[in-house]
Amino acid sequence: MTMTKSTIPVDQLTPDEARDELAALAAEIAYHDELYYREDAPVISDAEYDMLRQRNAAIEARFPELVRDDSPNRRVGAKPSAQFGTIRHAVPMLSLSNAFDDQDVRDFTGRIRRFLRLADDAPLAFAAEPKIDGLSISLRYERGRLVQAATRGDGYEGENVTANVRTIKDVPDVLSGDDVPEVIEVRGEIYMTHADFAALNEAQAANGGKVFANPRNAAAGSLRQLDAAITAARPLKFFAYAWGEVSGGKPPGDTQWEIYQAFKRWGLPLNPLMRLCTSVDELLAFYHEIGEGRAGLTYDIDGVVYKVNDLALQERLGFVSRAPRWAIAHKFPAQQATTTLRDIEIQVGRTGALTPVARLQPITVGGVVVTNATLHNEDEIARKDIRIGDTVVVQRAGDVIPQIVSVVTEKRPPSAEPYIFPEICPACGSHAVREVNPKTGKVDAVRRCTGGLICPAQAIERLKHFVSRNAFDIEGLGEKQITAFYTDGLIRRAPDIFTLQRRDEASELTKLKNREGWGATSVAKLFDAINQRRRISLDRFIYALGIRHVGETTARLIARSYGDLETFLSAMRAIGTDPDGPQFHELDDIEGIGTTLARAIADFFAEDHNWEVIDALREEIEVQPMERAAASSPVAGKTIVFTGGLTRLSRDEAKAMAERLGAKAAGSVSAKTDLVVAGPGAGSKLKKAAELGIEVIDEDEWFRRVGEV
Ligand code: D41
């Protein structure tokens, strides 16, 4: 299959070129759909596939008369795997932050000591273990029996793969021992050994079956078999390394290491290379030792993981967004390879950012086929002087998008010209500009399309975001449907989704069920899916708005902080009219929300058209209030200022503790402050609190109040 290659911006295509390219794209996308849906063996990445579809959509938007009968946007493909039920993890499965060199590890332990106010020479032990390159899984045991197994999924919800996991010999059906908790979720990694992987691929090839790219994919593909008998025939293995819900709060033991010993007693497999370390130097020695032995292992690892051993300290350290402060993955260096850069394509994102993507001659880097790489932005391209046709060094590290490290200039073809970054949006032809940051006076690295509402790429990306899994999660309204509905003018803005059924019922001629690829049943299903989402939680609603920089975590923080839609919107209305008023500072003061983020939110609510969308949405949907974080704690909902020297807590830990208890930790005392916790040496803030008549307590009283004496 040849790839469609075009660097011509969409708005410069002639109708003939557009017709040809649409034909090529239709064939190419159909080919990839087939591989993806029927064979579960895509040869391009999702991002690359998305790019094809986006280019197709952009051309169709500009040349509606050229939209083909077999346009990719008119076909409704089989959904990947809705076959497995989803399971909500009782305790979310966290992610891990990464360290890439020794210094990162020293910073990690330094941060922990500072956070806990531990002296440099105070003992601090870590459990160190190889990081298995497999799939994370959560196994739920009730009264010692395996009752449920779920993949990690997005950390909150995973797929129910119980039947398949039951076929894995490494996973005990029954835990043995008299100290097994009534309920325990054991977490760990499912993986496949190199030898088993090679044998599986050989058998697959001989039978004309699917050949997997690496052991990790083979393990994932095997676990996700609908027929558990197939999984049973696949040699999957398991190592335990963590836990989720446990009756009684925590498993028997006070340290990570003790829990591992309990796991072992109960019959769960542990990685034999785990080690208890008591200094950074020991951690680094462990890393280098494992790295040297890596090639001799029978399974893939991509680094090592360090975890604070003491569970009480883990508890105090808590999390930053979704990763624990008490653990880190120390990754092995990335793998590199050289290949040629075939093209540079420009993607237009939801907020108009023009992102250059390198299309590469496919190359295997560390066992994975790489066909594209991120180029970040135009400065990066200029700095590295990357040109189409160049031979480039590509690097892959873990799950991150491959990068171009450098150009092999000796191999540069004489015809290669410096790359000129487009100054107009390839999707809508508007000027694309680099904004100047008013604070720093620096030019933004990102060039943005100024087309805003008229840019079809931005509009489509916004809609895609709106219906995506962690936003409104509307089944049956995927990328293809959104693009087709957008192109045909049926859905231009989010509220249109909720009026689609009424408009369809009112229309005489162009009923949805008569569209190609649709029928009465699929249309009824779609309306059903849309109607099911007329009630939505505040955090999802905020996330769905697609405000720049506002991801899921931030949306949740905001939702928890304001509680309900009315409170949130009236604050945002105030900010929209007075961008530097008290409401803005309240937003800025939310722990985890920095000024850039607060500004982006303020900018969003300063736009009339965003209010139009929100108002129209409110006609159609009901936004459910959020439970405020830890509403039952004595300080929930309060705004607290810590000032002066604290002896038992670092400032960061105090802030995190307040947050955990549902309070807001603010930086300055104002009329909104409910409580000031002051240590020795508190100055002006204490004075201000006295002036305003705000209650002031000391650190010991703080601990008494929150019941953590
Ligand atoms: O071997 C692994 N892949 C591994 C993954 C491990 N040995 N330990 C892990 N520990 C955690 C925490 C500390 C968050 C319980 C992990 C992972 N997490 C993890 N794997 C994928 C996302 C997070």
Boltz pocket constraint, residues with backbone or C-beta under 6 A from the ligand:
constraints:
  - pocket:
      binder: B
      contacts: [[A, 94], [A, 95], [A, 96], [A, 129], [A, 130], [A, 131], [A, 132], [A, 133], [A, 134], [A, 136], [A, 189], [A, 241], [A, 242], [A, 243], [A, 305], [A, 307], [A, 324], [A, 327]]
      max_distance: 6.0
